[in-house]
Amino acid sequence: MLLNQIDSPADLKKLSIFQLETLAEEIRGFLIEKLSKTGGHLAPNLGVVELTIALHYLFDSPNDKFIFDVGHQSYVHKILTGRKDRFDTLRKYKGLCGFVKMSESEHDVWEAGHSSTSLSAAMGMAIARDLKGEQNKIVAVIGDGALTGGMALEAMNHIGHERKNLMVVLNDNEMSIAPNVGALHNYLSKIRTDKHYAKAKEEVEHLLKKIPAIGGTLAKTAERLKDSLKYLVVSGVWFEELGFKYFGPVDGHNLPQLFETFKQAEKVNGPVLIHVITVKGKGYSPAEEDSHTWHGGGPYKIESGQFIKAVGPPMYTEVFSNSLIELAEQDERIVAVTPAMPGGSGLLKFAELYPDRMIDVGIAEQHAATLCAALALEGMKPVYAVYSTFMQRAYDQIVHDICRQNTNVIFAIDRAGFVGADGETHQGVYDIAFMRSIPNMVMMMPKDENELRHMMKTAVDYNEGPIAVRYPRMNGVGVKMDEEAKPIPIGSWETVRDGEGFAILAAGPQMLELAFGAAELLKSEGIQPRIVNARFLKPLDEQMLMNLYEDGYNILTLEEGTVKGGFGGAVLEFYAERDIYGVRVKPVGIPDYFVEHGSPKEQRQEVGLTPERVVTELKTMLPRKRQRA
C-alpha cells in the first residue's frame, strides 16, 4: 500500500498524481476501518482527503502553516504527518487527540475545538511573519458553517483591510454539524450551482483586455465597467468586495484542479479565498447519505453502517426533548433556540411538531443569546438549548443582555461535566463558575431523569428572570417517570440519605452516585454521612446550610465542575459572609487544569472524583460537637 510509505509530507511529494489519487482512496479505507472501532468525526474527514493531500503536496509544513478551523477535520493531516500508527488510540485516554494538538506534532500550529477562529489566527500569524521578515505561507481551512460565525466575519473584515498575504480555503460541504442556515449559506449555494461562473468571468476579463488604454478617463471607464460587470457574472463578488481575490468554485475531490488553483492563488499579492466544493462523508455511502448523523459518533459496523450503542435508560438529552415538547403543547409562548445544534441538543422532534417555534441561528452563539433576551422581553419563553462548552462563547451576552435586563430566558445546558472523547476543548466544567457569579441567574442540576422533567416545568413556570438547568452527556439512571411534571421550590435541596457528623452535598447524578459509593465504603467503619441532593447551585438552600452548621455537621461538596469559583466555593462564601467559622467545608471537584480526552470514568479517576478520594477527604475532617439538641 502507498499509505505505508507515507511518514511525512516529504514522502508525499515523491508520488505522481495517479499515485496520489490511489493514496486518497487508501486513506478513506483506513479512516473507515479505524473509526469503526474508536468512533470519531468520520464524515468531515472523508470530505477533505484530496484537499489535505493537495495542501501538503504543494506547500511546506510546518514552515508553511495550516490552520484548521475547529480541528476535528484534521485526521488526514495527522495521517500525512507521521501519526497513522497511533490511530488505534484515537480519542482514547492518553491516546491520539481527535483535534489538532500542538504537543503531538510540529505540524499542528493552532488548536481549536470551537468554530470560526481560524481566520483570526491566520491574520495574527501573518502579521507576526511580516514583522519578523519571514516569507512562509499561511493557509486557513474553514468550513461554510464556521464562516457564519461572527468572529470569522470580523476577521475577514480586518484581513481585507490590511491586505496581508494569506490564503483562506473555504471548504464548502453545505454542512457544519447540522445543515447550514442563513443568508450566507444561501449565497454560497448560488455560487455552488452556477455552472457558467468560470466561463463568464474569463470572457469579461478577456473583453476588458481588448480595450486600448488611451487616457485616464477611458481607463477609469474601463475599471468602472469591470466593477459593474462583475456584479452580473462574478458570483464571488462579496468576497472580492471584502478585499479577497476569489478563486472557485473548485471540485475539492479533483487533485489536478486543486493543484492548478492553488498554484494560481500563490501568485496573488494579498489575501485570496479558494472556494472548494466537497462532499461530507465521501467514499462511505452511509456517511454520504446522512452526513449529519455521521459528523461524529461512536464505533459502528462497517458493512451495515449501524452504530454500536449500549442499551439502557434514555439519554438526558432525550428526556429534555420530550419534556420540552410536553410543555410546548401546554404553553404557546415556548420557543426553542439553538446555535446549529438541533440534533445534538435534541430538538429535531420539536422542530417537526412546532416548525414556527424552532429557531436555528447557525454557528452564532452570541446572536442566539441576545435573540433570546429580546424574545423574552416580548412575552415569549425562549429555551436556549446549547452545549456547555459552546455557551461559553456567549458570556457577554448572557451578562449584558439576558441577566442585566433580567429576562425570562431558559438555558438548557447539555454536555455539562466531562464529555469523554471530545476532550479538553469540549469539557462542560466551567458553566457553574461563570454563571453563578452573574446577578439574577438561577441554576439547577437534576439527580436523575425524572427530576430533569420537573426542572423543565420549574423553568417554564419561573417568571422572575433567567434560569438554567444543566445535565450531563449520559444515560439516565433508570428511575420511574412521574405522570405529571411539577415545579420544584426555587433554592430547595433534599436529603436522600440520613446520616450524622458529615454531610455530602452532591450536584448531579454522577456526584450522587459517587457519594453513595463513598458511603458504602465507610459503612464498615461505622461512619454514615448524610447525602444531600444539592439540586440548586444558585440560590443555595440557606436554611439547610444553617441547620447543618447548627447540628454540628462538617461538609464535603461534590461537583463535576471546576473547583475554582464553583459550587463548593459558593458554600464557603455562604458561611464566610455570615462570620460562621466553626464548620469545615471541603470542596471536591475538578482541579485547575485542562483535562484531556478519555472516557468520563477515566477523567474522573484522573482528577480524584472517586469514592476512595471522598473517603480520604471525609476522614480528614473530625466530627464537630452538636450546637443544639
N, C-alpha and C positions, 0 to 999 in steps of 0.2 A: 504493500500500500504506500502511496505517496505520503500520506499523513505521517507514517512512521519516520520519514526523512526530515520532517519539519520540527526543528527545535528552537528556531529563532527566525525573525523576519529576513535575515540574510539568506537562509535556506530557501525561502520563498522566491527570491529574485533569480534563482537558477532555473526556474521552471518556465516552460513555454505556455502560451495562452491555453492551448489544448490541455496541457497538464494541470493548469490552474483550474480549469473547468471541472476536470476529473476530481481534483482536490476538494472543490466545493461540495460535490456530491458525497465524498468520503466524510467530510466534516458534518454534513447533515445526518448521515447514518450514525456517526459517532455520538452526536448530541442526542438523537432519538433513543439510542441504546443506553447511554449513561444516565440520562434524566429519567428513564423509566424506572430506575432503581432509587435515585436520590430525590427526584422531584426538582422543580426549579422553573425558570422562565423560558419555556421551550419555544413558544410561538415567536416572541420578539427576536430571539437569536437565529431561528431558522430563516427569518426575513432579511438578515443583514450579513449573510455569509459572503456573497460576492463583493458587497460594499467594503467589508472589513479586509478581505483579501486585497482589493484594489488599493486601499489606503496603505497597507503595509508593503505592497509591492512597489508602489510609486514613491513613497516617502521614506524617511529615515528615522524611525522611532528608536530610542527615546529623544534624540536630538530634536526631531520634529515632534510636536506634542499633539496627541489625540485626546480630546476631552469628550467623554461620553455623557450625555445628559441622562440623569438617573443612574446609569451604570449597570442596570440589570441586563442590558443588551450587549454585554462585553464578553460573553463566553467565547465567541470566535476569536476575539482579541487575546484572551487568555490562552487558547489553544495554540495560536501562532507565536506566542511569546514564551514558550517553554513550560507551560503548566498542564499539558494534556494528561500527563501521568498522574495528576492529583485529582482528576475528575470523579473518581470513586468517593472522594471525601467532600464533594461539593455540598456546601450549606450544612455540613456536619460539624460537631463540636471540635474545635481546633483544626478544622479542615479548610478547604478552599472556600473563600468567600463568594457569595452569589452576586456581589457588586465589585466594582473597581476598588482595589485596596493597595495603597502605596507601599505598605510593608511587604507585599507579596512580590513586587516586581518594579524595576526601574521604568518599565514601560507604562505603569499606572501613575499618571501625574495629577489626577484630580479625583476625589471621592465624592459621590453623591447618591443618596437614596431618595431624595425629593427632586421633583422635576424642575425644569426651567432655569437651572443655574449655570449651564454650560457657556452661554454667551457672555455672561458677566465674567466668568473665569477666563474665557478666551481673551477678552478685552484686557483684563488685568495682566495676563501673561504677555500679550502683545506690547503693552506699554512698558513692562519690565524689560522685554527683549530689546526694544528700541533704546531705552535708557542705557542699557549695557553695551549697545553697539553690536548686537548679535544679528544673525541672518536666518535663523531657523523658521520653519513654518508652524503656524498654529491652526489646528483644524478642530472645529467643534461639530459634533454629530448630535443633532436634536430632532426629536420626532414632531410630527404635525400636532399631536396632542399637547406636548410640552410647550409648543410655540404659542398656545393660547394663554399661557401663564403670564401675568402682568410683569414679572421680573424679566422674562425673555424680551418682552416688547420694550421695556426700559433700556435694556442692554442694546437692542437693535438701534434705538434712537441715538444712543451715545456712540456706538460704532460708526453709524452713518455720518455722524457729525465730525468725528475725529479722523475718519478715513484711514484707519490703520490697516496694514496688510494682514489680513486673516481670512480664513475660509470657513464658511458655515455650510455644512451638509444637512439639508432638510430631508430627513428620512420619512417619506410620506406613505404611510400604510393605512390611512383612514382610521386608525385606532390609537388610543392610549391604553388604558386598561379596559375601558368601555368605549363604545362608538363615540367619536368626537362630535361635539355640538358647537354651534355658534357661527357668526358671520365669517370669521377667518377660515373655518373649516369649509364653508360653502365656497369661499373664494378659491381655495386650493383645489376643490373638486372641479371648479370651472377650468382651471389650468390643466388639471389632470386629464380632462376629457376633450381638450382642444387639440385635435389631430393636425390642424392647419397652422399651429403656432409657429413651429420652427421655419416652415417654408415662407410664411408671411413676413416674419422678421427679416429673413435673408433678402427677400425681394425689396423691402423698404430700404434696407441699408445699401443694396446694390443701386437702387434708383437715386439715392442721395449722393452716392459717389460720382454719378454722371453729371451732377450739377457743377458747372465751372465756378471756381472760387474767384469771382470778379467783384471786388469791392466789399467793404464791410457790411453794407446794407443787405446785399444778396446773401452773404454768409450768415447774417443774423436771421434772414428769412428762411434759409435752409434749416437752420437749427430749430426755429420755431415749427417748421414743417415736420421735422423729425419728432419733436416733442408731441405735436398734435397727432401724428400718425400712430405713434406707439400706443396711445390710448385706445386706438381701434384694433391693433393687431398684436401688441405685445402683452401677453397675459400676465407676465411677471412685473408689470409696471409698478405695483405697490412696493415691491422690494427695491426697485430701481429709484423710486422717489425717496426712499429712505436712505439712499446712498450706496446701495449694493449693486454690483454687476451681476445680473441674473443669468444663470445657465439652466436650461431644462425645459420641460421635464425630461428626465433620463430614465431608461429602464434599469432599475437597480439590480437586475439579475443578468445583465448583458455586460460581460467584462470588457470587450472591445469598446463599447460605448462609454463605459465608466472611465477607461484609460484615456480615451480621446478628450472627454470633457474635463477631467482633472488636469490634463496637460494644457488645455486652453486656459483654464482658470488660473494656472500658475503664472501665466504671462501678464495677468492683470495687476495694475498698481492700485491698491486699495482693497476694500472688503468685497468678497464675492460670495454669492449664495448659489449652491448647486442643489437643484430640486430633483431628488431621486425618488422614483416610484418603486415600492417594494410590496411584496405580498407577505403579510404576517402569517407565520406557520408554514411557509413554502416547503414542499417536499414531504409533508406528512399530512395526509388528507383529513384526519380528524381535527388537526390544528388549523388547517386552511379553512375548513367549513365552519369552525366555531372558535375563532381566534380569541374571543372574549373569555371563554372558559379556559382556554389553553394559554392565556397570558402568563399565568404562574400557578403551579399546583403541586400536588404530591406525586408519589410513584404511580405508575399506570401499566396496563398490559398493552404492549406494542401492537399486537395483532388486532385487538378489538377496540383499542382506544378508551378502555374503561379505567377510571381512576380507582385505585385500591384504597378504600375508605373503611375506617373502623366503624362497626355498628354500635350504636349507643343512643343515649338521650339526645334531643335536638340541641344544636349549637345555640349559644346565647343570641347570635345574630338572627337566627330563625325565630326565636321567641320574641325578640324585639319586633321583627317584621309582622308577625301575627298579632301582636298586641297593638301595634300602630294601626293596622287595618281594622281591628275590632273597635278601637277608639274613634277612628275616622268615620265609621258608619254612624256613630252617635253624635259627632261634632264636625260640622262642615267647615269650621274655621281651620282645621288642621291641614297644614301644607308641609310636604316633605321637601327638603333641600339637600342636595349633595354635590360635592365638587368632583365630578367624573367617577363616582364610585357607586352607581346604582346597584350593581351586582354584589360587590363586596360588602356593602352596607345593608343588604337585604331588602332593597326597595323595588325589585323588579315586579313582584306581585302587586305591590301598592300602585306602581305605575300603570299596570294593566287595568286595575279597578278604578283608579282616580287619575287619569292622564292629565287633567287640567290642574290637579293639585300636586303634581310631581314636577320639581324643577331641578334639572341637571345643568349647572352653570359651566361645566368643563373644569379644567385644572385652574381653579380660581378661588382658593380658599378664603382669601380676604374679601373678595366681592361677595361670596356666599354669606359671610358673617354680617356684613353691613346690609345686604339684601334682607336677611332675616330680621334685623333690627327694624327696618322700615315696614316690613310685613306686620310685625308685632304692633308697631305704633298705629297701624291702620286696622287693628282689631282682629288680625289673624293669629293663629297658633303655629308658628313655624317650628319644625323639628329639623335641626341641623344634624344630619347623620354623617359622621366623619370618623376616620381612624384617629386615635390619639396623636400619633406621630404627625399626621397632616394638619391637625388642628393647631399645632404649634405655629404654623405659618400665618395664622390669622390673629396672633396675640394682640396686636394693637387695636384691631377692630373689635375684639371681644372687650377690651378695656374701654375704649373710647366710645364706640357706637352702641354696644349692647349693654354693658354693665353701668356705664356712667349715665346713660339715659334710662336705666332700669326697665328695659324692655322685656316682655314675656316671651323670651326665646328658650326653647327646649334643646339642650345638647344631648344627642345620643352618641356617646363616645365609645366606639368599638375598638377592639385590639388594645384594651387597657391592660397594662402589665407587660410581662415578657411575651414576645411574639415568636420565639423559636428561630427557625432557619433564616428569616429575613435579617435578623441581627441588629447591630447597634444603631443603624440609621432608622430603624422602624420600631424600636422598643417604645412601648407606650407607658413610660415610667415617670414622666415629668409633669403630667397634667394636674395632678393633685397639688404639687408645689406652686405651679404658676397660676392656677385658677383659684385656689383657696385664699390667695392674697388679695384678690380683687373685691372691692365692696359690692354688695348686693347679690353676690353669687351664692347659690345653694348647690351642694354636691352630694350625690348619693352613690352607693355601690351595693348591689344585692348579694345576699348569701347564696341564692340559688335562682333557678329559672322562674319559679313561682313568684318570688319576691320581685324579680325584674318586671313582671307583668303588673304588679301592684305599684311599682315605682313609676311606670309609664302613666298609670292613672293619676298618681300623685302629681306628676309633672304637668299633665294637661289641666288638672283642676287648680293648680297653683297660679295665682294672678298677681303676685307681688314682685315680679322681676324674673331674671334669668334663673334657670335651674338645669342641672346636668346630672345625667345618670351614666356611669361608666361601667363597662362589662368586658370580660376577657375573651380572648380568642380560644374557645374551648367548648366542649360539650357541657350541657347542664349536668347536675348531679343525679337526676332521675327521680325527682320528687313529684308527687301528685299535684296537678294544677287545680287551683280553686275555680269554682264555677263562675264567680264574679270578681272582677278586679275592683279593689277598694283602695282609697288613698291612705297613706301612712302619715301619721302626725309628723310634721317637719321637726327635725332635730332629735328624734327619738331613737334610742338604741334598745336592744333586747338581750336579756341574759338567756343563753341557750344551754348553759350547764352551770349549776351552782358549785361553789367552792369557797375556800377561805384562805386568807393570808395573801394570796396573789390573784390578780385579775389580768387576763389576756384580752386586750381589745383588738379584735381582728377585723380587717376591712376586706370583704370579698370572699368568694367561695374557696379560692386556693389557700388563703390565710386561715380561714376557719378550719379547713382540713388539716393544715399544719398545726394549729392549736390543739385539735383533738388528738393528733398523733403524739404531740409532746405530753399531753395529759395521760395518755396510755402508758408512756414510758415512766411517768412519775408515780403511777398508781402503786407500784410495788414498794415505793419509799414512803408511802403514807401522805404524799403531797397531792392535794386536789385543788388546782387553780380554778377560779371562776372564769368562764369563757363568755365573752360578750360579742354579739354581732354589732360592730360599730358601723352601721349602715349609712349613717350620715357623717360625711367627712367635714362638712360645714353646713349649718352650725353643729357644734358638738352637743351632746346630751349633757348639759351643765349640771342638771340635778343628779344624774347618776355619778358624774365625776365628784361632786361634793359628797355624795353618800359613800363612795369608795374611800375617799380620804377619811371621813369621819368613822368609818368602820374598820380602819386600820389596814387597808389593802395597799400593797405595792403593785405597780402597774407595768406591764410589758405590752407595747403596741406592735402590731404586725401589719405590714403593708407591702404590696408588690409595687412599690414606687420608691423614688429616691428619698433617702433619709433627710438630706438637706432640704429644709423647707416643707417637709412632708407632714403626714397626719400625726406622727409621733411628736413632731415639733409643736403642732397645734395644742396637743395635750400639755406639754411642758409650759407653753405660753399661758394656758388657762390658769395653772397653779401659780406661776410666777407673777402674773398680773394681779393676783389676789394675795400676794405675800404668803402663800402656803408652801412651806419648805419641808414639812415633815414627811411627805410622801415621795418615794423614789419612783421615777419613771424611766424606763429603758426602751428607747425606740429601736426597733429592728426592721430593717428594710434593705434597700439597695444602696451600697456604698458609692462614694464619689468618683466613679469612673465609668466609661462606656463598656457595657457588657456585649461581647461579640456573639456570633451566631452559634447555634446548637439547639438541642431540644429544650423546651421550658424547664423540664426536670433537671437537666444538666446546668442550665443557667441558675436555677435556684440553689443547686448544690454548690456552685462556684461562689456565690455571694453569701452563703451561710443561712439561707432560708430553709432550714431543715429542723425536724423535731429535736435532734441532738443538740443543735445550737440553742434552741429555745430552752431546753432543759438546763444547759450550762448557764445561760443568762439568768434564769429564774433562781438558780442556786446561789448566785452572787448577791441576791437581794434577800436579806434577812427579814422574816415576818415582823410587822410592826404591832405594837400593842393597840388594841381597840380603844377608840376615843370615847365611845359611848356604849351603853348596854344594849 
